[in-house]
Amino acid sequence: MSHPLFGNIFETFIISEFYKRLNHIGEKPPLYFWRDKTGNEIDLIVEKGMALLPIEIKSSKTWHPSMNSNIAEWCGLVGKAAEKGIVLYRGESLVGKNAAITVAPWWYV
């Protein structure tokens, strides 16, 4: 867990789990990511019909409000295409279950 690439490996693990779950139920996984020219990014965007669900993946075990910032900024850019977002992390607590941005343990989804 102290390896410099741990965060990248954790992110790849989560994305591969989403891909497997969708693929196993017979859906073509509509998975994307977003990055702008200044380096802001969303790790995973799941297409759900006409809506998009932005997901940030954090390897931290501790939630901090700044984890929501990229999703909040992205939702502001795309208007009504995304009204909610999720931050997945390695912690144990569910934060803001009914909020616009829910923070959940990675295994919760």
C-alpha positions as CSV (number, residue, x, y, z in Angstrom):
1,M,0.0,0.0,0.0
2,S,3.0,2.3,0.2
3,H,4.0,1.7,-3.4
4,P,3.9,4.9,-5.5
5,L,1.5,3.3,-8.0
6,F,-0.9,2.0,-5.4
7,G,-3.5,4.7,-6.3
8,N,-3.3,3.9,-10.0
9,I,-3.6,0.1,-9.3
10,F,-6.6,0.6,-7.0
11,E,-8.3,2.8,-9.7
12,T,-7.7,0.2,-12.4
13,F,-9.1,-2.5,-10.1
14,I,-12.4,-0.6,-9.5
15,I,-12.8,0.2,-13.2
16,S,-12.2,-3.4,-14.2
17,E,-14.8,-4.5,-11.6
18,F,-17.4,-2.2,-13.2
19,Y,-16.5,-3.5,-16.6
20,K,-16.8,-7.1,-15.5
21,R,-20.2,-6.5,-13.8
22,L,-21.7,-4.8,-16.9
23,N,-20.2,-7.3,-19.3
24,H,-21.5,-10.3,-17.3
25,I,-25.1,-9.1,-17.5
26,G,-24.8,-8.7,-21.2
27,E,-24.4,-5.0,-21.5
28,K,-21.7,-3.3,-23.5
29,P,-19.9,-1.4,-20.8
30,P,-20.6,2.3,-21.5
31,L,-17.5,3.5,-19.5
32,Y,-15.5,6.7,-20.1
33,F,-13.2,9.1,-18.4
34,W,-12.7,12.9,-18.7
35,R,-9.8,15.2,-18.4
36,D,-9.5,18.8,-19.3
37,K,-6.4,20.7,-20.5
38,T,-5.7,22.0,-17.0
39,G,-5.6,18.5,-15.5
40,N,-9.0,18.3,-13.9
41,E,-10.4,14.8,-14.3
42,I,-13.1,12.3,-13.6
43,D,-11.8,8.7,-13.2
44,L,-14.9,7.0,-14.5
45,I,-18.1,8.1,-16.2
46,V,-20.9,5.6,-16.6
47,E,-23.5,6.2,-19.2
48,K,-27.0,5.4,-17.9
49,G,-29.4,6.0,-20.8
50,M,-29.4,9.8,-21.4
51,A,-27.7,10.5,-18.0
52,L,-24.1,10.3,-17.0
53,L,-22.8,9.2,-13.6
54,P,-19.4,10.6,-12.7
55,I,-17.3,8.5,-10.3
56,E,-14.1,9.5,-8.6
57,I,-11.9,6.7,-7.2
58,K,-9.7,7.4,-4.2
59,S,-7.3,5.0,-2.5
60,S,-7.5,6.9,0.7
61,K,-9.1,5.3,3.8
62,T,-10.1,8.8,5.1
63,W,-12.8,11.0,3.5
64,H,-12.1,14.6,3.0
65,P,-14.5,17.2,1.4
66,S,-12.0,18.0,-1.3
67,M,-12.6,14.6,-2.8
68,N,-15.9,15.9,-4.1
69,S,-14.4,18.9,-6.0
70,N,-13.8,17.3,-9.4
71,I,-17.3,15.9,-9.6
72,A,-18.9,19.2,-8.4
73,E,-16.9,21.1,-11.1
74,W,-17.7,18.6,-13.8
75,C,-21.4,18.5,-13.0
76,G,-21.4,22.3,-13.3
77,L,-19.9,22.0,-16.8
78,V,-22.3,19.5,-18.3
79,G,-25.6,20.9,-16.9
80,K,-28.4,18.4,-16.4
81,A,-26.5,15.4,-17.9
82,A,-25.3,14.6,-14.4
83,E,-27.2,15.5,-11.3
84,K,-25.4,13.1,-9.0
85,G,-22.0,11.7,-8.6
86,I,-20.1,9.1,-6.5
87,V,-16.7,9.1,-4.8
88,L,-15.5,5.6,-4.0
89,Y,-12.8,5.2,-1.4
90,R,-11.2,2.6,0.8
91,G,-12.8,3.8,4.0
92,E,-15.8,2.3,5.9
93,S,-18.3,5.2,6.1
94,L,-21.1,6.2,3.8
95,V,-21.2,10.0,3.5
96,G,-24.1,11.9,2.0
97,K,-26.3,9.0,0.9
98,N,-29.0,11.3,-0.4
99,A,-26.7,14.2,-1.4
100,A,-25.8,15.2,-4.9
101,I,-22.3,13.6,-4.4
102,T,-22.3,10.4,-2.3
103,V,-19.1,9.1,-0.8
104,A,-19.1,5.4,-0.4
105,P,-16.7,2.5,0.4
106,W,-15.5,0.9,-2.8
107,W,-17.3,-2.4,-2.0
108,Y,-20.6,-0.6,-1.5
109,V,-21.4,-0.2,-5.2
